[in-house]
């Protein structure tokens, strides 16, 4: 197994630790540690793609698993955010439905020997989701370290976080429609 694929698997393996950091209130500085872990995992996404392209190590496993690892990481964060009242449930459900639908199309394509790589809309969707998650984690870290901040800061942090989740949801829908359009031929009778 090549290095980019190992980084992809590492990203998936970090998810349970990230979830534990978010949900276990007894962990001091949990949002800061969750931020650090999520950021490191997100960086492996950038790094594995860069190494794979640079060293010509692009594999079908990587084309399928890299986006799946992103989905696992992002969905874990968003589900935790719903539990912590840091994300709108409806946005997370929309994102989940899109992710399951696109993954299903990719699996059907793979069954037919076709690999559907991520397009620019899918990449923008991933970046927007990661940016929203990181921003929310940063705000929560600040609030955890500075509980004396005025309530208006917490309210502004919440509004900004939700706005970013809504933007990510919109990009998620757009990219989902594009994937559906591009994959429509897979469902036609031959």
DODRENLUM-589350 format. One record per atom (N, C-alpha, C): residue in one letter; x, z, y. Coordinates in pm, whole numbers, plus 32768, in hexadecimal, padded with zeros to 4 digits. Each point is the difference from the previous one (the first is absolute). Layout:
aXZY...
//
This chain:
x805580007F8Bx7FAB80008075x80598000807Cx7FDE7FAB8061x80547FF58077x7FE0806D8067x8056800B8066x7FF3806B8064x7F7D7FFA804Dx7FD37F8A802Fx7F807FFE8048x7F8C80367FABx7FFE7FDD7F81x7F9480327FAAx800C80977FE8x807A80337FFAx801380917FF3x7FCE8048807Dx80187FC48075x7FCE803C807Dx7F6880008004x7FC27F977FCCx7F6E7FF97FF9x7FCA80707FA7x803F80147F8Dx7FD580697FA4x8018808A803Fx806F800F8046x801A807F8046x7F9180208063x7FD17F9B8048x7F9480148061x7F8380397FBCx7FE07FCC7F8Cx7F8C80327FB6x801980907FD2x8078801C7FD4x802180877FCFx7FFE80698070x80127FD8807Cx7FFE805F8070x7F72802A8027x7F9D7FB37FD6x7F758019802Ax7FCF808D7FDBx801180317F85x7FCD80867FE1x803F806E8057x807F7FF08020x804280638056x7FC77FFB808Dx7FE57F898030x7FC47FEE8084x7F7580418005x7FB17FE77F9Ax7F79803A7FFAx800780997FFCx805B80357FB1x800F80927FF8x8025803A8088x805A7FBD8047x802680308085x7F888002805Fx7FAD7F9B7FF8x7F8D7FFB805Ax7F9680687FDFx7FE880167F81x7F8D80517FD9x801E80937FE8x807E80237FEAx8021808D7FE7x801E80468085x7F9D80458033x800D80418083x806A806C8003x802680317F8Cx8064806C7FFAx808E7FCF801Cx80147F7C8001x80857FC98018x801A80018097x80688047802Bx80207FFF8090x802E7F75802Bx7FDC7FDA8076x802A7F7F803Ax7FD27F8B7FA9x7F90800E7FBDx7FD57F9B7F9Fx7FED7F76803Dx7FCB7FFA807Bx7FEB7F7C803Ex80857FBE8022x8060804E802Ax80847FC9801Ex80427FCA7F81x7FF9804D7F95x803A7FD27F81x7FB47F877FCAx7F7B8001800Fx7FB07F8D7FD4x80257F848051x801380148083x802C7F918056x80857FC87FD1x806080577FE5x80857FD47FD5x7FF87FB57F7Bx7FB280337FA3x7FF47FC17F7Dx7FB97F79800Ax7F937FFD804Ex7FB57F83800Fx80567F978046x804880298066x80567FA28049x806E7FCA7FA5x803980567FAEx80677FD47FA2x7FC47F9E7F9Bx7F8A801E7FCFx7FBE7FA67FA1x7FE07F7A8042x7FCF8005807Cx7FE17F848048x807F7FAF8017x806E8043801Ax807F7FBA8015x802D7FB97F80x7FE5803C7F8Dx80257FBC7F83x7FB47F7E7FF1x7F867FF8803Ax7FB37F847FFCx804B7F94804Dx803180238076x804D7FA18050x80827FDC7FB8x804280657FCBx80837FEE7FC3x7FF97FAB7F81x7F9D80197FAAx7FFB7FB37F83x7FE97F6C801Ax7FAA7FE18063x7FE97F748021x807B7FBE803Bx804580498057x80787FCA803Fx806D7FE37F98x8015805E7FA6x80667FEE7F97x7FD87F8F7FA2x7F817FFB7FDBx7FD27F977FA4x80147F75803Bx7FE17FF08080x80127F7E8040x80957FE08014x804C8061802Dx808F7FEC801Cx804F7FDA7F81x7FE380487F92x804C7FEC7F85x7FB87FA87F9Ax7F957FC0802Dx7FB07FA87FA9x7FD480497F81x7FC880778013x7FD280537F90x7F6780087FFBx7FBE7F9B8034x7F6E7FFF8002x7FCE7FE67F72x7FA880597FD0x7FCA7FF57F78x7F6980048006x7FC07FD17F97x7F6E800A7FF9x7FD480927FFFx804E80557FBCx7FE380908000x7FFF8034808Ex80637FDD804Ex8008802D808Ax7F907FCA8056x7FDD7F817FEAx7F927FC4804Fx7F7C80477FE6x7FED80307F87x7F8480467FDFx80088095801Ex806F803F7FDBx800B8092800Cx801A802F808Fx80497FB3804Fx801E802B8089x7F8080168050x7FA37FA08004x7F84801A8049x7FAD80707FC0x8005800A7F7Bx7FB5806A7FBDx8039808A8024x8084800A8007x803F807F8029x7FD78025808Ex7FF97F9B8058x7FD280198089x7F7280387FFFx7FAB7FC27FAFx7F73802B7FFAx7FF680907FCEx804B80217F99x7FFD80887FC9x802B80658068x806C7FE18045x8036805A8065x7F9D80128074x7FCC7F938033x7FA480058072x7F7C80417FD9x7FCA7FDB7F8Dx7F8080397FD6x800C80977FE9x806E802C7FC8x801380907FEDx7FFE80488086x80457FC88063x8001803E8085x7F758002803Dx7FBA7F907FF9x7F7C7FF88040x7F9A805B7FBCx8006800A7F7Cx7FA4805A7FB9x801D80918028x807F8022800Ax802480878030x7FCF8016808Ex800B7F998054x7FD1800D808Ax7F6980178007x7FB47FC27FA7x7F70801A7FFCx7FE980937FDDx804680317F9Cx7FF3808D7FD7x8024805D8073x80647FDA8052x802D8053806Fx7FB57FE38082x7F9A7FAA7FF9x7FB17FD78074x80567FBD806Bx805C7FAC7FD2x80587FB7805Bx7FE57F697FFDx7F9F7FD57FB1x7FDB7F727FF9x7F6C7FF57FE0x7FC17F9A8039x7F737FE57FE5x7FF17FD17F70x7FA4803D7FB8x7FE97FDC7F74x7FDC7F6D7FF2x7FAA7FCD8059x7FD37F757FF4x80757F9F800Dx805F801D8057x80767FAA800Ex805280007F7Fx801280757FC8x804E800B7F85x7FBA7FB77F8Dx7F7D800A7FF9x7FB67FB97F97x800E7F698011x7FF67FCF807Cx80117F70801Ax808B7FD47FD4x8064804D8024x808A7FDD7FDBx800F80017F68x7FC680667FBDx800A80077F6Ex7FBE7F897FBDx7F897FDB802Dx7FB87F8F7FC3x80527F81800Fx80377FEB8076x80527F898016x807B80017FA4x804080737FF6x807980077FAEx7FE17FE57F6Dx7F9280397FCDx7FD97FE57F75x7FDC7F6D7FEDx7FBA7FC68061x7FD87F737FF4x80797FA47FFEx805C8014805Dx80767FAA8006x805780137F84x800E807C7FD3x804E80187F86x7FBF7FBA7F89x7F7C80017FFAx7FB97FBC7F93x801B7F6A8005x7FF97FC58077x801D7F71800Ex808F7FE37FD4x805C80578027x808C7FEC7FD8x801180087F69x7FB8805D7FBFx800B800D7F6Fx7FC57F877FBAx7F917FCE8033x7FC37F877FC6x80617F8A800Fx803D7FF68074x80617F948017x8077800F7FA2x8032807A7FF2x807380187FA8x7FDF7FDA7F70x7F85801A7FD8x7FD47FDB7F79x80087F697FEBx7FF07FB5806Cx80067F6F7FFAx808C7FCB8021x8061805C8008x80897FD7801Cx801C7FE68093x7FA6802C8057x80107FEB8090x801F80868041x806580028055x80218078804Cx7FD87FE98090x7FAB80578035x7FD77FF6808Cx80548064804Fx80637FCE8049x8053805D804Ex7FB7802F807Cx80338069803Dx7FC48034807Bx80107F97806Ex7F967FF08050x80097FA58073x80138053807Fx80097FBD8072x80198047807Ex7F8F80618025x7F837FDC7FE1x7F90805A801Cx8009807D7FAAx80267FED7F82x801180737FA7x8071805A802Ex806A7FC38031x8071804F8033x7FD7804B8080x7FB37FBD8058x7FD18043807Bx7FA480747FDCx7FAE7FEC7F9Bx7FA7806B7FD0x805180777FD1x80667FE67FB0x8054806D7FCCx804880498071x80387FB4805Ex8046803E8071x7FA080568052x7F877FCE8019x7F9F804D8050x7FD680807FB8x7FEF7FF87F7Dx7FDC80787FB4x807180668003x807A7FD17FEAx8073805B8000x8014803D808Ax7FF17FAE8069x800F80348088x7F97806A801Ex7F857FEA7FD5x7F9580638016x802180827FB7x802A7FF57F85x801F80777FB0x8075804D803Dx80697FB98024x80748043803Bx7FDB80438084x7FB27FBC8052x7FD6803B8081x7FB0807F7FEAx7FA27FFD7FA3x7FB080777FE3x805880717FCEx805F7FE07FA9x805B80687FCDx8057803B8070x802C7FAC805Cx805080328071x7FAC805E8055x7F857FD68021x7FA880568050x7FE580857FBAx7FE77FFB7F7Ex7FE4807B7FB8x807C805A7FFAx80767FC27FF6x807D804E8003x800F80478085x7FE87FB8806Cx800A803B8086x7F9D8073800Fx7F857FEA7FD4x7F9A8069800Ax802480797FABx80407FE77F8Ex8027806F7FA8x80718052803Fx805E7FBB8040x80718047803Ex7FDE803C8088x7F9D7FC78043x7FDE802D8087x7F6B80228009x7FD680677FBAx7F7280228000x7FCB802A8089x805B801D805Cx7FDA802B8085x7FDA7F8B805Bx80117F837FD1x7FDA7F8D8053x7F6C80058021x7FD97FCF8074x7F7380028024x7FAA7FAF7F9Ex7F8480277FF4x7FA47FBD7FA3x7FF47F6B801Fx80137FDD807Dx7FF47F728025x80687FAB7FB8x807680397FE1x80657FB67FB5x7FCF7FE47F73x7FC680647FC1x7FCA7FED7F78x7F907F988000x7FAC80058065x7F927F9D8009x80377F748015x80637FF28059x803C7F7D8019x80467FCC7F83x804680587FBAx80457FDA7F85x7F9B7FCD7F99x7F8F80457FF6x7F987FD77FA1x7FC87F768025x7FE27FED807Fx7FC67F81802Dx80637F8D7FEBx807E80158023x80657F977FEBx80107FE27F6Cx800480677FAEx800B7FEB7F70x7F8B7FB17FC8x7F888021802Bx7F8A7FB87FD0x7FFE7F718031x802C7FEA807Dx80067F788035x80607FAB7FADx8071803A7FDBx80607FB77FAEx7FC97FE47F74x7FB5805E7FC8x7FC07FEA7F7Dx7F997F8F800Bx7FB67FFC806Dx7F9C7F968014x80437F78800Ex806F7FFA8049x804B7F83800Cx80347FD47F76x8035805F7FB5x80307FE17F79x7F8E7FCF7FA8x7F8A803B8011x7F8C7FD67FB1x7FD97F718024x80027FDF8080x7FDE7F77802Cx80647F9C7FC6x8080801E8008x80657FA67FC6x7FF27FF77F68x7FD9806E7FC3x7FE980027F6Fx7F8F7FA17FDBx7F938003804Ex7F8F7FA67FE7x80287F6F8014x80447FE3806Cx802A7F76801Cx80597FCC7F90x8063804E7FD9x805B7FD27F96x7FB67FF17F7Cx7F9D80567FE7x7FB17FF67F86x7FAF7F807FFAx7FC67FDB8070x7FB37F838007x805D7F897FE7x807680048039x80617F927FEEx802B7FF77F6Dx801D80727FC1x80247FFF7F72x7F8E7FCA7FABx7F8580288021x7F8C7FD07FB4x7FF37F69800Dx80117FCD8079x7FF97F708018x806F7FB87FB4x807A80358008x80717FC07FBCx7FF780097F68x7FB980657FCCx7FF580127F70x7F7E7FD07FC4x7FAA7FC38053x7F7B7FD47FD1x800A7F9D7F8Bx80677FAC8003x800F7F9D7F95x8015803F7F77x802D807C7FFBx801980427F81x7F7F801F7FB4x7F9080028049x7F8180257FC2x7FA97F897FDFx802F7F89801Fx7FB37F877FE0x80107FDE7F6Ex7F927FD37FC3x80077FD37F74x80557F847FF7x80507FFD7F96x80587F8C7FEFx7FC97FA57F95
//
